[in-house]
Amino acid sequence: MTKLTSMAESSKGCELCPLAKQGRTQVVFGDGNIDADIVFVGEGPGFYEDKQGKPFVGAAGKLLTQLLESIGLKREDVYITNVVKCRPPQNRDPKPEEIEVCTNEYLFTQIKEIKPKVIATLGRFASAVILGLKDVSMGRVHGQKFKKDSYFVVPIYHPAAALHSRANLEPLAEDFKKLKEYLEEKPEVMRGPEAEQMGLF
């Protein structure tokens, strides 16, 4: 049994943060290849994810699968998870204490164990958490790569954004093409001024 498998099993009864008592059906730990070169990180489980116990299984998940196929990947080739593992009530944004507990207890360990080349953060919320920022402008940073530790962080639009507005579908598809390119590169350090120009700070 791998460490991730053991963590996933032990997380099923997790009550470390308030989300445990706010209507979740089950913990949605993560799904996919634990030796993946790319990890996708979303915000948190939605209605269907909470019912099925897997991330990105609703409409946004179907689009994610299609986008993966467009660059020659399958869901089995990647690992998919979320910042928080339990569905927030009414799909509200996770609160700071919920994020702190879940990332320290689970997410950062998942990343450390998988050792991906690229982390694709889906949407503004996940991008800010992984980059360690209060907020990011997706219009400015989507599709760009940022060095963190031994991997690239690549913020991309959340698939749900393309479902809400078809105008976001083309840039999302372009971001996926860039993901494939980045998988072939070695992480390079981004200098502070470059990050400032992109509106990160």
C-alpha positions as CSV (number, residue, x, y, z in Angstrom):
1,M,0.0,0.0,0.0
2,T,1.4,3.4,-1.0
3,K,1.4,6.4,1.3
4,L,-1.3,8.1,-0.9
5,T,-3.5,5.0,-0.7
6,S,-3.1,4.9,3.0
7,M,-3.9,8.6,3.3
8,A,-6.9,8.3,1.1
9,E,-8.2,5.5,3.3
10,S,-7.6,7.3,6.6
11,S,-9.1,10.5,5.2
12,K,-12.5,8.9,4.9
13,G,-13.4,9.7,8.5
14,C,-11.6,13.1,8.6
15,E,-13.1,15.6,11.0
16,L,-10.2,18.0,11.2
17,C,-12.1,21.1,9.9
18,P,-15.7,22.4,10.1
19,L,-16.6,21.0,6.6
20,A,-16.9,17.6,8.1
21,K,-20.1,18.6,9.9
22,Q,-21.6,20.8,7.2
23,G,-23.4,18.3,5.0
24,R,-20.7,16.4,3.1
25,T,-21.6,12.9,1.9
26,Q,-18.0,11.7,1.7
27,V,-14.4,12.9,1.5
28,V,-13.2,13.3,-2.1
29,F,-9.5,12.7,-1.7
30,G,-8.3,12.5,-5.4
31,D,-8.2,10.2,-8.4
32,G,-5.7,9.1,-11.0
33,N,-2.2,8.1,-11.6
34,I,0.0,8.5,-8.5
35,D,3.1,8.6,-10.8
36,A,1.6,11.3,-13.0
37,D,3.7,14.1,-14.5
38,I,0.8,16.5,-14.2
39,V,-1.6,17.1,-11.3
40,F,-4.8,19.1,-11.7
41,V,-6.0,21.0,-8.6
42,G,-9.5,22.4,-8.4
43,E,-11.2,24.3,-5.6
44,G,-13.4,21.7,-4.0
45,P,-15.9,18.9,-4.7
46,G,-19.3,19.8,-6.1
47,F,-22.7,18.0,-5.8
48,Y,-21.8,15.1,-8.1
49,E,-18.3,14.7,-6.8
50,D,-19.6,14.6,-3.2
51,K,-22.0,11.8,-4.3
52,Q,-19.6,9.7,-6.3
53,G,-16.4,10.3,-4.2
54,K,-14.3,11.4,-7.2
55,P,-13.2,14.8,-8.4
56,F,-14.5,16.4,-11.6
57,V,-17.3,13.9,-12.6
58,G,-20.0,16.5,-13.4
59,A,-20.3,18.6,-16.5
60,A,-17.0,20.4,-15.8
61,G,-15.3,17.0,-15.4
62,K,-16.6,15.8,-18.8
63,L,-15.1,18.9,-20.4
64,L,-11.9,18.3,-18.6
65,T,-11.7,14.8,-20.0
66,Q,-12.3,16.1,-23.5
67,L,-9.6,18.7,-23.1
68,L,-7.2,16.0,-21.9
69,E,-8.0,13.9,-24.9
70,S,-7.3,16.9,-27.2
71,I,-3.6,16.8,-26.1
72,G,-3.3,13.0,-26.2
73,L,-3.9,12.3,-22.5
74,K,-6.5,10.3,-20.6
75,R,-7.7,10.8,-17.1
76,E,-5.8,7.7,-16.1
77,D,-2.6,9.5,-17.2
78,V,-3.0,12.4,-14.7
79,Y,-3.9,13.0,-11.1
80,I,-6.9,15.1,-10.2
81,T,-7.7,16.6,-6.8
82,N,-8.9,19.7,-5.0
83,V,-7.7,22.3,-2.5
84,V,-10.4,21.0,0.0
85,K,-11.6,17.4,0.0
86,C,-15.1,18.0,1.3
87,R,-17.9,19.9,-0.5
88,P,-18.6,23.3,1.1
89,P,-22.3,24.0,1.7
90,Q,-24.0,25.5,-1.4
91,N,-20.6,25.3,-3.1
92,R,-19.4,28.4,-1.3
93,D,-15.7,29.3,-1.3
94,P,-13.7,27.4,1.3
95,K,-12.8,29.4,4.4
96,P,-9.2,30.1,5.4
97,E,-9.2,27.6,8.3
98,E,-10.6,24.9,6.1
99,I,-7.9,25.6,3.4
100,E,-5.1,25.6,6.0
101,V,-6.1,22.2,7.5
102,C,-6.8,20.5,4.2
103,T,-3.7,21.7,2.4
104,N,-1.4,20.9,5.2
105,E,-2.9,17.6,6.0
106,Y,-3.5,16.3,2.5
107,L,-2.9,18.4,-0.6
108,F,0.8,19.3,-0.1
109,T,1.5,15.7,0.9
110,Q,-0.2,14.5,-2.3
111,I,2.0,16.8,-4.4
112,K,5.1,15.8,-2.5
113,E,4.4,12.1,-3.0
114,I,3.5,12.3,-6.7
115,K,6.4,14.6,-7.6
116,P,4.7,16.0,-10.8
117,K,6.5,18.1,-13.4
118,V,3.5,20.4,-13.7
119,I,0.6,21.4,-11.5
120,A,-2.3,22.9,-13.4
121,T,-4.4,25.0,-11.1
122,L,-8.0,25.2,-12.3
123,G,-9.4,28.7,-11.7
124,R,-8.6,31.7,-9.6
125,F,-9.1,30.1,-6.2
126,A,-6.8,27.1,-6.6
127,S,-4.2,29.2,-8.4
128,A,-4.0,31.6,-5.5
129,V,-3.6,28.8,-3.0
130,I,-0.9,26.9,-4.8
131,L,1.0,30.1,-5.7
132,G,0.7,31.3,-2.1
133,L,-1.0,34.5,-3.0
134,K,-4.1,36.3,-1.7
135,D,-5.5,36.6,-5.2
136,V,-4.6,36.3,-8.9
137,S,-6.0,37.7,-12.1
138,M,-6.8,34.7,-14.3
139,G,-6.9,37.0,-17.4
140,R,-3.3,37.9,-16.8
141,V,-1.8,34.6,-15.7
142,H,-3.7,31.8,-17.4
143,G,-1.5,29.6,-19.5
144,Q,1.7,31.0,-18.0
145,K,4.2,28.9,-16.1
146,F,5.7,29.7,-12.7
147,K,8.5,27.9,-11.0
148,K,7.7,26.5,-7.5
149,D,9.9,24.0,-5.8
150,S,10.7,21.3,-8.5
151,Y,7.6,21.9,-10.7
152,F,5.8,24.4,-12.8
153,V,2.5,25.9,-11.6
154,V,0.3,26.7,-14.6
155,P,-2.9,28.6,-13.8
156,I,-5.7,27.8,-16.3
157,Y,-9.4,28.7,-16.5
158,H,-11.7,26.3,-14.6
159,P,-13.7,24.2,-17.1
160,A,-16.8,25.5,-15.5
161,A,-15.9,29.0,-16.7
162,A,-16.1,27.7,-20.3
163,L,-19.5,26.1,-19.6
164,H,-20.8,29.4,-18.2
165,S,-19.3,31.4,-21.1
166,R,-18.3,29.8,-24.4
167,A,-15.9,32.7,-24.9
168,N,-13.6,31.0,-22.4
169,L,-13.5,27.7,-24.3
170,E,-10.9,28.8,-26.9
171,P,-8.3,30.2,-24.3
172,L,-8.9,27.1,-22.2
173,A,-8.1,24.8,-25.1
174,E,-5.0,26.9,-25.9
175,D,-3.9,26.6,-22.2
176,F,-4.1,22.8,-22.5
177,K,-1.8,22.9,-25.6
178,K,0.7,24.8,-23.5
179,L,0.4,22.3,-20.7
180,K,1.7,19.6,-23.2
181,E,4.6,21.9,-24.1
182,Y,5.5,22.5,-20.5
183,L,5.6,18.8,-19.7
184,E,8.6,18.6,-22.0
185,E,10.5,21.5,-20.4
186,K,12.6,21.8,-17.3
187,P,11.4,24.2,-14.6
188,E,13.1,27.6,-14.8
189,V,13.1,30.2,-12.0
190,M,10.9,33.2,-12.7
191,R,12.5,36.4,-11.5
192,G,10.6,38.7,-9.2
193,P,10.1,41.6,-11.7
194,E,8.6,39.2,-14.2
195,A,6.1,38.0,-11.7
196,E,5.2,41.6,-10.8
197,Q,4.7,42.5,-14.5
198,M,2.2,39.7,-14.7
199,G,0.1,41.1,-11.9
200,L,0.9,38.4,-9.4
201,F,2.0,40.7,-6.7
